[in-house]
Amino acid sequence: MATPWGALDLTRFPADPRERLRAWDAADEYLLRHLAGEADSADGAATELAGRRIAVLGDRWGALTTALAPYEPVQITDSHLGRQATRENLARAGAAVDEARLLTTRDTPPERIDVLLVRVPKSLALLEDQLHRLAPAVHPGTVVVGTGMVTEIHTSTLQLFEKVLGPTRTSLAVRKARLIFCTPDPALDPGPSPWPHRYALPPDIGAAAGRTVVNHAGTFCAERLDIGTRFFLAHLPTPAPGDRVVDLGCGNGVVGTAAALAGPGAELVFVDESHQAVASAEETFRTNLGPEAPAEFRTADALDPAVFAPGSVDLVLNNPPFHSHQATTDATAWRMFTGARRALRPGGELWVVGNRHLGYHVKLRKLFGNCQLVAGNPKFVVLRAVKR
């Protein structure tokens, strides 16, 4: 990636030489050019960065944090994968470890921010929650600039900046990217964040019927139960006492919680790459099973071999995502399936729900040598693969 401060060699995480998706896009480049005063963006003056406390919210793969490393920014991200990518990209750029402070969306935010840079996330709820969290650190002199592709910035996006921070305007589009300029208003009182959100599950989904689900901002389908998970819940296996069961890509944890309710005595492990999701899963599980029920909650890259030893798992339950930000990809599902096969004991099972058209049965047969259709409807299938 070419930046005003030199070219950077950037990759996503985990790095894959076959990966065609880049670790940056035109929105990242537009923001960096604007900061250096090189962009035709309604405000052509360079932004003073030296000696100022800079926060970068939602940096997807570390492109912004790596480019600005000499100014020691604070990165705030919900993504474990994005955080790991940032570490690797900083190292590749020769930046010292302490040149950037990497925080998650669950960590205590900085007390003061002089320059706030926002990479607009896919989730409007996550943006809302994080702007609320960061608002106390913003002062009248704070420079607030957001960036995103034109398809990612909507009227509702601008209204959120206006509601939480202050008057907001946008730049012209350049290479299908746009900037957001916000002027903090110290007299503005946005009130508390409306997150987390809770709702009760419907009555016809098995063991979790009527139970409460807790959703922190940014969690998949935080406002309601999605139809794929609903179908999965109606066809879950019942774990045996002592089974180690992994809710892989756990989201709000409703699948793993349902498995624990159906199979008392099972040991649940909730795994997601989203810090918001893992926090949601923990609250959902504890709300329904209490503080003493055995469970682990891990933010990780699928079934990371550094965390899950081969043969250490009896059952994996998985509703894999098929998007990475705005891109459609099966890379995450493939990584989840291969990790599950490695972590499962002989005779252990992987249960997957997915859209019928995604053809997960082909991948599972290739990996496991078998795949059984447990249930299906016109839109979804539940599949079962056994490690031989």
C-alpha positions in Angstrom: 0.0 0.0 0.0 1.4 3.4 -1.0 1.1 6.0 1.8 2.3 9.6 2.1 5.0 8.2 4.5 6.2 5.4 2.2 5.0 2.0 0.9 3.9 -0.7 3.3 3.8 -4.5 2.8 0.5 -5.5 4.4 -1.4 -8.8 4.8 -4.5 -10.1 6.4 -4.4 -12.6 9.1 -3.8 -15.5 8.9 -1.6 -14.8 5.9 -2.4 -17.0 2.9 -0.4 -16.6 -0.3 -3.6 -17.7 -2.2 -5.7 -14.9 -0.7 -6.8 -12.3 -3.3 -8.4 -9.9 -0.8 -6.1 -7.1 0.2 -5.4 -5.8 3.7 -6.5 -2.3 2.8 -8.8 -0.5 0.3 -9.4 3.0 -1.2 -11.0 4.2 2.0 -7.8 3.6 4.0 -5.7 5.3 1.3 -8.1 8.3 1.1 -7.9 8.9 4.9 -4.1 8.8 5.0 -3.8 11.1 2.0 -6.2 13.5 3.7 -4.2 13.5 7.0 -1.0 14.4 5.0 -2.8 17.2 3.1 -2.6 15.4 -0.2 -6.2 14.6 -0.8 -8.8 16.8 -2.6 -11.3 16.4 0.3 -12.9 19.7 1.2 -10.2 20.3 3.8 -6.9 20.1 2.1 -4.7 21.2 5.1 -2.5 18.5 6.6 -3.6 17.3 10.1 -1.1 17.9 12.9 -0.3 14.5 14.3 3.0 14.9 16.1 2.6 15.0 19.9 -1.2 14.4 19.7 -3.1 11.5 21.2 -4.4 9.5 18.2 -7.1 6.8 18.4 -7.9 4.6 15.4 -11.3 2.9 15.7 -12.2 -0.1 13.6 -8.9 -0.5 11.7 -9.7 -3.7 9.8 -6.3 -5.2 9.2 -4.0 -2.6 10.7 -3.3 -0.5 7.6 -4.1 2.8 9.3 -2.3 1.9 12.6 0.8 0.6 10.7 1.0 3.7 8.5 0.7 6.0 11.5 3.0 3.9 13.8 5.6 6.8 14.2 2.8 8.8 15.9 2.1 6.0 18.5 -1.6 5.6 17.9 -4.0 3.6 20.0 -5.9 1.1 17.9 -9.4 0.0 19.1 -10.8 -3.1 17.4 -13.4 -5.8 17.9 -11.6 -8.3 15.7 -9.0 -10.8 17.1 -7.9 -11.4 13.5 -7.5 -7.7 12.8 -5.5 -7.3 15.9 -3.2 -10.1 15.0 -2.8 -8.7 11.5 -1.9 -5.4 13.0 0.9 -7.0 15.1 2.3 -8.8 12.0 2.1 -5.7 9.8 3.8 -3.5 12.4 6.6 -6.1 12.7 6.9 -6.3 8.9 7.1 -2.5 8.7 9.9 -2.5 11.3 7.9 -0.7 13.9 8.8 -1.1 17.6 6.2 -3.0 19.7 5.4 0.1 21.8 4.8 2.3 18.7 1.1 1.4 18.8 -1.1 0.5 21.7 -3.6 -2.2 20.7 -7.0 -2.2 22.6 -10.1 -4.2 22.1 -13.7 -2.8 22.1 -14.0 -4.3 25.6 -11.0 -2.6 27.1 -11.1 0.8 28.9 -10.8 3.5 26.2 -8.3 6.3 26.4 -9.0 9.2 28.7 -8.2 11.8 26.1 -8.2 11.7 22.3 -6.9 14.6 20.1 -7.4 12.9 16.8 -10.1 10.2 16.3 -10.0 8.2 13.1 -12.9 5.9 12.4 -13.0 3.2 9.9 -16.8 2.8 9.5 -17.8 -0.8 10.5 -20.4 -3.0 8.8 -22.4 -2.9 12.0 -24.1 0.4 12.7 -24.8 -0.8 16.3 -21.0 -1.3 16.9 -20.3 2.2 15.7 -23.0 3.6 17.9 -21.7 1.8 21.0 -18.1 2.7 20.4 -18.8 6.4 19.7 -20.7 6.5 23.0 -17.7 4.9 24.8 -15.2 7.3 23.2 -17.3 10.5 23.5 -16.0 11.4 27.0 -12.4 11.4 25.7 -13.2 13.8 22.9 -12.9 17.5 23.4 -13.7 20.6 21.3 -10.3 20.6 19.7 -10.4 16.9 18.7 -10.1 16.2 15.0 -12.7 13.5 14.1 -12.4 11.9 10.6 -14.2 8.8 9.5 -13.7 6.8 6.3 -15.4 4.1 4.3 -16.5 3.0 0.9 -19.5 4.8 -0.5 -21.6 1.6 0.0 -20.7 1.6 3.7 -21.6 5.2 4.5 -25.4 5.9 4.8 -27.5 8.7 6.1 -27.9 6.7 9.3 -24.1 6.6 9.7 -23.9 10.4 9.6 -26.8 10.8 11.9 -25.0 8.7 14.5 -21.9 10.9 14.4 -24.3 13.9 14.7 -26.2 12.4 17.6 -23.2 11.3 19.7 -20.4 13.7 18.8 -21.5 16.8 16.9 -22.1 18.4 13.5 -21.1 16.1 10.6 -20.4 16.5 6.9 -18.9 14.3 4.2 -16.4 14.7 1.4 -16.8 14.0 -2.3 -16.3 10.4 -3.3 -12.9 9.5 -4.6 -12.4 6.0 -6.1 -15.7 5.0 -4.5 -14.5 6.0 -1.0 -15.7 8.9 1.1 -14.5 10.8 4.3 -16.7 11.9 7.2 -15.8 15.1 9.1 -17.3 15.6 12.5 -16.9 18.7 14.8 -17.3 17.7 18.5 -19.9 19.7 20.4 -19.1 19.8 24.1 -22.7 20.8 24.9 -24.1 17.7 23.3 -25.5 15.0 25.7 -26.1 11.8 23.7 -27.2 9.9 26.8 -26.0 6.3 27.6 -25.3 3.6 25.0 -28.4 1.5 24.4 -26.2 -1.7 24.4 -26.2 -4.5 25.4 -29.6 -5.6 24.0 -31.6 -8.6 25.4 -34.5 -10.6 24.0 -36.3 -13.8 24.8 -36.0 -16.8 22.5 -39.2 -18.2 20.8 -41.0 -21.2 22.3 -40.4 -23.8 19.5 -36.6 -24.2 19.4 -35.9 -26.9 21.9 -33.9 -26.7 25.1 -33.4 -22.9 24.9 -37.0 -22.0 24.3 -38.0 -18.8 26.2 -34.5 -18.2 27.5 -32.8 -14.8 27.5 -30.1 -13.9 25.1 -27.7 -11.0 25.7 -26.2 -9.2 22.8 -23.4 -6.6 22.9 -23.2 -4.2 19.9 -21.8 -5.7 16.8 -22.9 -9.3 17.5 -24.5 -11.0 14.6 -28.3 -10.6 14.6 -28.3 -8.8 17.9 -31.9 -7.6 17.6 -33.5 -11.0 17.0 -32.8 -14.7 16.4 -31.7 -15.3 12.8 -33.5 -18.0 10.9 -30.4 -20.1 10.3 -29.6 -20.4 14.0 -33.3 -21.0 14.7 -33.3 -23.9 12.4 -30.1 -25.2 13.9 -31.5 -25.0 17.5 -34.4 -27.2 16.5 -32.0 -30.0 15.4 -29.1 -29.8 17.8 -27.5 -33.1 19.2 -27.7 -33.7 22.9 -24.1 -33.9 24.5 -23.3 -36.6 26.9 -22.1 -35.8 30.4 -18.4 -35.0 30.4 -18.3 -34.1 26.6 -16.2 -31.1 25.7 -18.4 -29.2 23.3 -17.3 -26.2 21.3 -19.6 -23.5 20.0 -17.4 -22.3 17.2 -18.1 -18.8 15.9 -20.4 -18.5 18.9 -21.8 -15.1 18.3 -24.2 -14.4 21.3 -23.7 -18.0 22.5 -27.2 -19.2 22.0 -26.2 -22.5 20.4 -23.7 -23.5 23.0 -26.1 -22.4 25.8 -28.8 -24.6 24.2 -26.4 -27.5 24.1 -25.5 -27.0 27.8 -29.2 -26.9 28.7 -30.0 -30.1 26.8 -27.0 -32.0 28.1 -26.2 -31.2 31.7 -22.7 -32.2 32.6 -21.2 -31.2 29.3 -18.3 -28.8 29.3 -18.8 -25.9 27.0 -16.2 -23.8 25.2 -17.3 -20.7 23.3 -15.0 -19.4 20.6 -15.3 -16.3 18.3 -12.9 -13.9 16.8 -15.1 -11.0 17.9 -14.5 -9.7 21.4 -18.1 -8.3 21.5 -19.4 -11.8 20.6 -17.4 -13.6 23.3 -18.7 -11.1 25.9 -22.2 -11.7 24.7 -21.8 -15.5 24.8 -20.5 -15.3 28.4 -23.4 -13.2 29.6 -26.0 -15.4 27.7 -24.5 -18.5 29.2 -24.2 -17.2 32.8 -27.7 -15.7 32.6 -29.2 -19.1 31.9 -26.9 -21.6 33.6 -25.5 -19.6 36.5 -21.9 -18.6 37.6 -20.7 -22.1 38.5 -21.6 -24.0 35.3 -18.3 -25.2 33.6 -17.5 -23.2 30.5 -14.6 -21.4 28.8 -14.8 -18.2 26.7 -12.1 -17.6 24.2 -11.3 -15.0 21.6 -9.4 -16.9 19.0 -8.9 -17.8 15.3 -11.2 -20.7 14.9 -9.9 -23.8 16.7 -6.3 -22.5 17.0 -4.0 -25.4 17.6 -2.1 -23.4 20.2 -5.4 -23.4 22.2 -7.0 -26.7 21.2 -4.8 -29.8 21.2 -5.5 -32.6 18.7 -8.2 -35.0 20.0 -9.3 -32.7 22.8 -12.9 -32.0 21.7 -16.0 -34.3 21.4 -18.4 -32.1 19.6 -18.2 -28.9 17.5 -21.3 -26.8 16.7 -20.8 -24.3 13.9 -22.7 -21.7 12.0 -19.8 -20.3 9.9 -19.9 -16.8 8.4 -19.4 -16.4 4.7 -18.5 -12.7 4.7 -15.3 -10.9 5.7 -16.4 -7.3 6.1 -18.0 -6.6 2.7 -16.4 -9.4 0.8 -18.0 -12.9 0.3 -15.5 -15.7 1.0 -15.5 -19.3 2.2 -12.0 -19.0 3.7 -13.3 -18.7 7.3 -15.6 -21.7 6.9 -12.8 -23.8 5.5 -10.5 -22.8 8.4 -13.2 -23.6 10.9 -13.8 -27.1 9.3 -10.1 -28.0 9.1 -9.5 -26.8 12.7 -12.5 -28.8 13.9 -11.2 -32.0 12.2 -7.8 -31.5 13.9 -9.3 -30.8 17.4 -11.9 -33.6 17.4 -11.1 -37.0 18.9 -11.8 -40.1 16.8 -15.5 -40.5 16.7 -16.0 -36.8 17.5 -18.6 -34.9 15.4 -18.8 -31.6 13.7 -22.4 -30.3 13.2 -22.8 -27.4 10.8 -25.7 -25.2 9.7 -25.5 -23.2 6.5 -27.3 -21.9 3.5 -28.1 -24.8 1.1 -26.5 -23.0 -1.8 -23.0 -22.8 -0.1 -22.4 -26.5 -0.7 -20.7 -27.2 2.6 -21.3 -30.9 2.2 -18.6 -31.0 -0.5 -16.0 -29.5 1.8 -17.0 -31.8 4.7 -16.8 -34.9 2.6 -13.4 -33.9 1.3 -12.1 -33.3 4.9 -13.9 -36.0 6.8 -14.6 -38.6 4.2 -18.3 -38.5 5.2 -21.2 -36.1 5.6 -24.7 -36.8 6.7 -27.7 -34.5 6.1 -29.4 -34.2 9.4 -32.2 -31.8 8.4 -33.0 -29.4 5.6 -35.5 -26.9 4.3 -35.6 -24.8 1.1 -33.0 -22.4 2.6 -30.8 -24.2 5.2 -29.2 -27.6 5.8 -27.8 -29.1 9.0 -24.9 -31.4 8.3 -23.0 -33.9 10.5 -19.5 -35.1 9.8 -17.7 -37.7 12.0 -13.9 -37.9 12.5 -12.9 -41.5 11.7 
